[in-house]
């Protein structure tokens, strides 16, 4: 199977070329075009329990399975947000992905849900549920804006603004921290709460914050007048 991001940086497609017998799993409604000997079905990957869990993590109840059952073929996938995509390989590992950033994966990868602590859900900005991706194969994640991988060595730390996190290795954990040196400076800087990760491990971040964009749009909307 061959994955390639095509069509430009801001509004790309994910092109997947499949040999006969290969299958790619994708988020519901991700398929834009397919040709060759491919067929598409909708499935609850992992059963009803995991499917409901994915729904709580911001993904769809059903996943698309695209299989080259009649011969080789090609499929184009896309997301609804402007941004880019990144291929992450896992070998018996776990990858945690923020809500809405999972796009596609190999057939040997399972997508379920992890429940975060209430404190992280409220203050971390990533929600109570995140996607948990396990198995062997390739995973494609999408971002709002550009995407960048950060690799931490043992003992190294990094502070990430909540809302810019895309994915991280499942064995890593993060703590909620102040964005600046003290609450007053944090408020003045606009970075009140952030996420502190400690290595070793890999983290993927995005250049844009969807929540900030949503708030900006709301600020432009006319306010309703009483009476």
C-alpha positions as CSV (number, residue, x, y, z in Angstrom):
1,X,0.0,0.0,0.0
2,X,1.3,3.5,-0.9
3,X,0.2,6.7,0.8
4,X,1.0,10.1,-0.6
5,X,-0.2,13.6,0.2
6,X,-1.1,15.5,-3.0
7,X,-2.8,18.6,-4.1
8,X,-0.9,21.3,-2.1
9,X,-0.2,22.0,1.5
10,X,-3.3,23.9,2.5
11,X,-6.1,21.7,1.0
12,X,-4.5,18.4,0.3
13,X,-5.8,14.9,-0.7
14,X,-4.4,11.7,0.7
15,X,-3.9,9.4,-2.3
16,X,-3.8,5.7,-1.4
17,X,-2.8,3.1,-3.9
18,X,-3.8,-0.5,-3.1
19,X,-2.6,-3.8,-4.5
20,X,-5.1,-6.6,-4.9
21,X,-6.3,-7.8,-1.5
22,X,-5.2,-4.7,0.5
23,X,-7.6,-2.7,2.7
24,X,-7.4,0.8,4.0
25,X,-9.7,2.1,6.8
26,X,-10.8,5.7,6.8
27,X,-13.0,8.1,8.8
28,X,-16.6,8.3,7.6
29,X,-17.2,10.6,4.6
30,X,-13.4,10.8,3.9
31,X,-13.6,9.2,0.4
32,X,-13.6,11.7,-2.4
33,X,-12.8,9.5,-5.4
34,X,-11.9,5.9,-6.1
35,X,-11.1,3.9,-9.2
36,X,-9.9,0.5,-10.2
37,X,-11.0,-2.7,-8.5
38,X,-12.0,-1.1,-5.2
39,X,-15.1,-1.5,-3.1
40,X,-16.3,0.6,-0.2
41,X,-18.3,-0.6,2.9
42,X,-19.2,1.0,6.1
43,X,-18.4,-0.9,9.3
44,X,-18.4,-0.5,13.1
45,X,-14.7,-1.2,13.5
46,X,-14.3,-3.3,16.7
47,X,-18.0,-3.7,17.3
48,X,-20.7,-1.5,18.7
49,X,-18.9,-0.7,22.0
50,X,-15.8,0.7,20.3
51,X,-17.9,2.5,17.6
52,X,-19.8,4.4,20.3
53,X,-16.6,5.2,22.0
54,X,-15.2,6.7,18.8
55,X,-18.3,8.8,18.5
56,X,-17.6,10.3,21.9
57,X,-14.0,11.1,20.8
58,X,-15.2,13.2,17.9
59,X,-15.0,10.6,15.2
60,X,-17.8,8.8,13.4
61,X,-19.8,5.8,14.5
62,X,-19.0,4.0,11.3
63,X,-15.7,3.8,9.5
64,X,-15.1,3.3,5.8
65,X,-13.3,0.2,4.6
66,X,-11.9,0.4,1.1
67,X,-10.7,-2.9,-0.3
68,X,-9.0,-3.9,-3.5
69,X,-11.1,-7.0,-3.9
70,X,-11.5,-6.9,-7.7
71,X,-7.9,-5.8,-8.5
72,X,-5.6,-2.9,-7.7
73,X,-6.9,0.6,-7.4
74,X,-6.6,4.1,-6.1
75,X,-8.6,6.2,-3.6
76,X,-8.4,9.9,-2.7
77,X,-9.3,10.9,0.9
78,X,-9.8,14.3,2.4
79,X,-10.8,16.1,5.6
80,X,-13.2,19.0,6.2
81,X,-10.6,21.4,7.7
82,X,-7.8,23.3,5.8
83,X,-4.5,21.8,6.8
84,X,-2.1,19.0,6.0
85,X,-1.7,15.3,6.8
86,X,1.1,13.2,8.3
87,X,1.8,9.4,8.1
88,X,2.8,7.8,11.4
89,X,4.1,4.3,11.6
90,X,3.4,2.2,14.7
91,X,4.8,-1.3,15.5
92,X,2.8,-2.8,18.3
93,X,2.5,0.6,19.9
94,X,-0.3,2.9,20.9
95,X,-0.9,6.4,19.5
96,X,-3.3,8.9,21.0
97,X,-5.0,11.3,18.7
98,X,-7.0,14.4,19.5
99,X,-10.7,14.5,18.5
100,X,-11.2,15.0,14.8
101,X,-7.6,14.4,13.7
102,X,-7.7,10.7,12.8
103,X,-8.1,10.2,9.0
104,X,-7.0,6.7,7.9
105,X,-5.0,3.6,8.8
106,X,-3.9,0.2,7.6
107,X,-6.2,-2.8,8.1
108,X,-3.9,-4.1,10.9
109,X,-4.6,-1.0,13.1
110,X,-7.5,-0.7,15.5
111,X,-9.2,2.6,16.5
112,X,-10.9,2.8,19.8
113,X,-11.3,5.4,22.6
114,X,-9.4,6.4,25.7
115,X,-11.1,8.2,28.5
116,X,-9.0,11.0,30.0
117,X,-9.2,12.3,33.5
118,X,-11.9,15.0,34.2
119,X,-9.2,17.6,35.0
120,X,-7.4,17.0,31.7
121,X,-10.8,17.1,29.9
122,X,-11.8,20.4,31.4
123,X,-8.4,22.2,31.5
124,X,-6.3,20.4,28.9
125,X,-8.5,21.4,26.0
126,X,-8.4,17.9,24.4
127,X,-11.8,16.7,25.7
128,X,-12.8,13.7,27.9
129,X,-12.3,11.3,25.0
130,X,-9.4,10.9,22.6
131,X,-8.9,8.3,19.8
132,X,-6.6,5.4,20.8
133,X,-4.9,3.8,17.8
134,X,-3.1,0.4,18.3
135,X,-1.5,-2.3,16.3
136,X,1.0,-2.6,13.4
137,X,0.9,-0.4,10.4
138,X,0.5,3.2,9.2
139,X,-1.8,5.9,10.6
140,X,-2.7,9.1,8.9
141,X,-3.5,12.1,11.0
142,X,-4.8,15.5,9.8
143,X,-4.2,18.9,11.3
144,X,-5.7,22.4,11.2
145,X,-2.8,24.2,9.6
146,X,0.7,22.8,9.3
147,X,1.9,19.8,11.3
148,X,5.3,19.3,13.0
149,X,6.7,16.3,14.8
150,X,8.6,16.9,18.1
151,X,10.9,14.1,19.4
152,X,11.9,14.2,23.1
153,X,14.8,12.4,24.6
154,X,14.7,10.9,28.1
155,X,14.0,13.6,30.6
156,X,13.4,16.4,28.0
157,X,10.3,18.5,28.5
158,X,8.2,20.6,26.2
159,X,5.3,22.9,26.9
160,X,2.5,23.0,24.3
161,X,-0.5,25.4,24.1
162,X,-3.7,23.5,24.5
163,X,-5.5,23.4,21.2
164,X,-2.3,22.8,19.2
165,X,-1.9,19.2,20.1
166,X,-2.6,16.6,17.4
167,X,-1.2,13.2,18.5
168,X,1.3,11.7,20.9
169,X,2.8,8.3,21.8
170,X,0.4,6.4,24.1
171,X,3.0,5.7,26.8
172,X,3.6,9.5,27.3
173,X,1.6,11.6,29.7
174,X,1.2,15.3,30.2
175,X,0.4,17.6,33.0
176,X,-1.6,20.8,33.0
177,X,0.6,23.8,33.6
178,X,0.6,27.6,33.5
179,X,1.6,29.1,30.2
180,X,3.9,31.7,31.8
181,X,5.9,32.2,35.0
182,X,2.9,32.9,37.3
183,X,-0.8,33.3,36.7
184,X,-0.6,37.1,36.1
185,X,2.0,36.7,33.4
186,X,0.1,33.8,31.9
187,X,-3.0,36.0,31.6
188,X,-1.1,38.9,30.1
189,X,0.6,36.6,27.5
190,X,-2.7,34.9,26.5
191,X,-1.3,31.5,27.3
192,X,-3.1,30.7,30.6
193,X,-3.0,26.9,30.4
194,X,-0.7,24.6,28.6
195,X,0.4,21.0,28.4
196,X,3.8,19.8,29.7
197,X,5.1,16.6,28.2
198,X,8.2,14.8,29.4
199,X,10.3,12.5,27.2
200,X,11.1,10.1,25.8
201,X,8.5,10.1,23.0
202,X,7.0,11.7,19.9
203,X,4.4,14.5,19.8
204,X,2.7,16.1,16.8
205,X,1.5,19.7,16.9
206,X,-0.5,21.9,14.6
207,X,0.1,25.5,13.7
208,X,-3.5,26.6,14.1
209,X,-6.0,26.4,17.0
210,X,-9.5,25.6,15.9
211,X,-11.1,26.8,19.2
212,X,-9.4,30.2,18.7
213,X,-10.8,30.4,15.1
214,X,-14.3,29.5,16.4
215,X,-14.1,32.2,19.0
216,X,-13.0,34.7,16.4
217,X,-16.0,33.8,14.1
218,X,-18.4,34.2,17.1
219,X,-16.9,37.7,17.8
220,X,-17.9,38.8,14.3
221,X,-21.5,37.7,14.6
222,X,-24.1,40.4,15.4
223,X,-25.3,40.3,19.0
224,X,-29.0,39.7,19.6
225,X,-30.8,42.6,21.1
226,X,-33.5,42.1,23.7
227,X,-36.9,43.6,22.9
